[in-house]
Amino acid sequence: DILATANNHAADRGKKGINETIRRLDSLGIMHTGTFSGPLEKDSLHPLLIESNDFRLALLNYTYGTNGINVPSPVIVNMLAEEEVSADINGALELDPDVLVLFLHWGTEYDTIPSADQEELADHFSKLGAGLIIGSHPHVIQRMEWVKSDTSGNEKLVAYSLGNFVSHQRK
């Protein structure tokens, strides 16, 4: 089980909230990616590489934003910036995974159709080597599609949004 923690609410409770989330997940033995307590942790844990039964899976996670909340240094929330994600994909592929998975927190809330930006980024990241793109944020399901790579001829799966049915109640 793996938790992708980069989302628009990742910084709601500031540095303390990010660090407490990381500590809690670590104490429970739950693998996670997307937020980091600092650059050293990100350098050592990003991309998250899972190996099981001779199968290697590289995982990357990003969010479109944090609702205007600044992410206080030194904690890190991976932001969905095309150049950064592209560089991270290239770095992850150097680890020779069998599949590279992107978890992207993106899209327009309650819109059942992916935006042009989502489609363009999915096409770009697929062409770079992402084998599976799993989206969240719109709170509704958006379509899934197979994208054929120009370079390898392999098909890649893009699930623009699997939902993200979260309660926004605060305790």
C-alpha positions in Angstrom: 0.0 0.0 0.0 1.3 3.4 -1.0 -0.1 6.9 -0.2 0.4 9.8 -2.7 0.5 12.9 -0.4 0.9 15.8 -2.9 -2.5 17.4 -3.2 -4.1 20.8 -2.9 -4.6 20.3 0.9 -1.0 19.1 1.6 0.0 22.5 3.1 -3.3 23.2 5.0 -1.6 22.7 8.4 1.8 24.1 7.3 5.2 22.6 8.0 4.0 20.9 11.2 1.1 19.2 9.3 3.4 17.9 6.5 6.0 16.6 9.0 3.4 15.0 11.2 1.8 13.3 8.2 5.2 11.9 7.2 6.1 10.8 10.7 2.7 9.0 11.1 2.9 7.2 7.8 6.5 6.2 8.6 5.5 4.9 12.0 2.8 2.8 10.4 5.1 1.5 7.7 3.0 3.0 4.9 5.1 4.0 1.9 4.4 7.4 0.6 5.6 10.0 -1.9 4.8 13.5 -3.0 5.7 15.4 0.2 9.0 15.5 2.0 10.4 16.9 5.2 13.3 18.5 3.2 15.7 18.2 0.3 17.7 15.3 1.7 14.6 13.2 2.2 13.4 14.0 -1.3 16.8 13.1 -2.8 16.8 9.8 -1.1 13.1 8.8 -1.6 12.2 10.3 -4.9 11.2 8.6 -7.1 9.7 6.0 -4.9 11.0 2.6 -6.2 9.1 -0.5 -5.3 10.6 -3.9 -6.1 8.6 -7.1 -5.8 8.8 -10.5 -7.5 11.4 -9.2 -10.0 9.1 -6.3 -11.0 10.3 -2.7 -10.5 7.8 0.1 -10.2 8.8 3.8 -10.0 6.2 6.2 -8.5 6.1 10.0 -8.8 3.4 12.3 -7.3 2.6 16.0 -8.0 -0.2 18.5 -7.3 -1.4 21.5 -9.3 -1.2 23.7 -6.2 -1.9 24.2 -2.5 -4.8 26.5 -2.6 -2.6 29.6 -2.5 -0.8 28.4 0.7 2.9 28.8 0.6 4.9 25.6 1.4 7.3 26.6 4.2 10.9 25.7 3.8 12.4 23.2 4.2 9.3 20.9 3.6 8.5 20.1 0.0 5.3 19.4 -1.8 5.9 18.2 -5.3 4.3 20.7 -7.7 3.0 19.9 -11.1 5.5 21.9 -13.2 6.1 20.4 -16.7 9.8 20.9 -16.7 10.3 19.4 -13.2 8.1 16.4 -13.9 9.8 15.8 -17.2 13.2 15.9 -15.5 12.0 13.6 -12.8 10.6 11.1 -15.4 14.0 11.0 -17.1 15.7 10.5 -13.7 13.3 7.7 -12.8 13.7 5.9 -16.1 17.5 5.8 -15.4 16.6 3.4 -12.6 15.2 1.0 -15.2 11.7 0.4 -13.8 9.3 -2.0 -15.5 6.6 0.7 -15.2 6.7 4.4 -14.3 3.5 5.6 -12.6 2.6 9.3 -12.2 0.0 10.2 -9.6 -1.3 13.7 -10.7 -3.6 15.8 -8.5 -5.0 18.0 -11.3 -8.1 19.1 -13.2 -11.2 21.2 -12.6 -13.4 20.2 -9.7 -16.7 18.5 -10.7 -15.8 18.6 -14.4 -16.3 15.2 -15.9 -14.2 16.0 -19.0 -10.4 16.4 -18.7 -9.1 19.9 -19.5 -6.9 20.6 -22.5 -4.0 21.1 -20.1 -4.6 17.6 -18.6 -4.7 16.1 -22.1 -1.5 17.9 -23.2 0.4 17.0 -20.1 -0.7 13.4 -20.2 0.4 13.1 -23.9 3.8 14.7 -23.1 4.5 12.6 -20.0 3.4 9.4 -21.8 5.8 10.2 -24.6 8.6 10.7 -22.1 8.0 7.2 -20.7 5.2 7.3 -18.0 3.4 4.0 -18.4 0.5 4.8 -16.2 -1.0 8.2 -15.2 -3.5 8.2 -12.4 -5.3 11.5 -11.8 -7.4 12.8 -8.9 -8.9 16.1 -7.7 -12.1 16.8 -9.7 -14.3 14.8 -7.2 -15.8 13.0 -10.2 -14.6 10.3 -12.5 -13.1 11.4 -15.8 -12.4 9.1 -18.7 -9.6 6.6 -19.1 -7.8 6.0 -22.3 -4.9 4.2 -23.9 -2.2 6.4 -25.4 0.1 5.0 -28.0 3.8 6.1 -27.6 5.4 7.6 -30.7 8.8 6.1 -29.9 8.1 2.6 -28.6 4.7 1.8 -29.9 3.7 0.7 -26.4 0.4 1.7 -25.1 0.1 3.7 -21.9 -2.9 4.1 -19.7 -4.2 7.5 -18.6 -7.0 7.7 -15.9 -7.6 11.4 -15.9 -9.5 11.3 -12.6 -10.5 8.3 -10.4 -12.5 10.8 -8.3 -11.1 12.0 -5.0 -14.2 11.7 -2.9 -12.9 13.3 0.3 -14.8 14.9 3.0 -13.7 18.5 3.7 -14.8 18.5 7.3 -12.3 19.6 9.8 -12.0 18.2 13.3 
